[in-house]
Amino acid sequence: ELRIRDGIASARAGMTRLVVLSPTNPPGALTARLWTNVEMTVYVRRGASARLLDYQALYLSARSGERHNDSVPCQGTSYHATARFDGQCGFKKEVWHAGGYTTLRPEPTPKPWTTVPEGKWVGMKFLCRNCDGGAHVRLQLYLDAEERNDWKIIAEFTDVGGWRGEKPGCERPQDYIITEGRPAVYFRTDQVAVELKKFSVREIAPLP
């Protein structure tokens, strides 16, 4: 359940997913190109957790399929920028859902704080762009920890191959590089109440 009041969206602790899909017309044909090179920005205020999970985090995710669940595993691709509650900030890739998750990158993973602070607005910005002539993908995560529009880069990583998912699947290489556009981007968190504001997504130019 999502409630919006005075520009702030509130969600109770659960499986929170706020998805922005490429628009389609009533017959279902795309009316705009798929999300490819994107800048995603959101301010989040973390509330109380209903249950503690070892992967608990705030996520911004790009290059996902329209449906991201066990019934359509091959649509379940993503690059995830994550601010984990154990303090680590970095990226995971999902080659397919749900056995194609990679480990966290970069290594060592930056740890700018002990945890995502509770009860405080924090800005996250995720840039996901093709680079090297479209062959590779550059990932960058910025934080505005004091809500001052003062963005500091926290983590960056380039997927040049070799970043392997846990298991093979969907007839893709285990280190598949997701260079193509996909119809969905989204914000995610699990089992924690959150408030969100200024959530935006825009298509930007790729890197050379």
C-alpha angles and dihedrals in degrees: 000000000000123000123191123197130157092353095308123111117207126197128184120231108287139088097325115191122166106187127192110198129196104258122258135186123242093275087055100251117142115257094188135029121273120270106268118144104026145172112206122189132181140158114220133189112198119219134184122319119236091199134006117240127184090229096044110146149125111266137194109192133192138185096032130151121251091256118037109188145098094276093064104029095166092060088057100096124134149149106223125201106199138192101193124204089234086067099256119129123193146091141299128188126213112205091179136348121297111338097047101075119133127211121265119283147238103044120247089034115225115250107192094169141010091252142339100283118248121233095013131106112245125181122221124190123184124191117193113179139159115242141174092052093314095304098108139030127237117207125194130177123196129185131203096197097177100039092245099124085253103137119195123187109241104173138008133178138165120219103219096155132279092082096119132197119231097254136013117255147146091033090281127130110262089240094045113166110221100219097148127089118257131196101243141059122172152172116236141184133157133222096347131102113241142182120207137191139168093026108173140163126192136174113241136182120280120243118258 
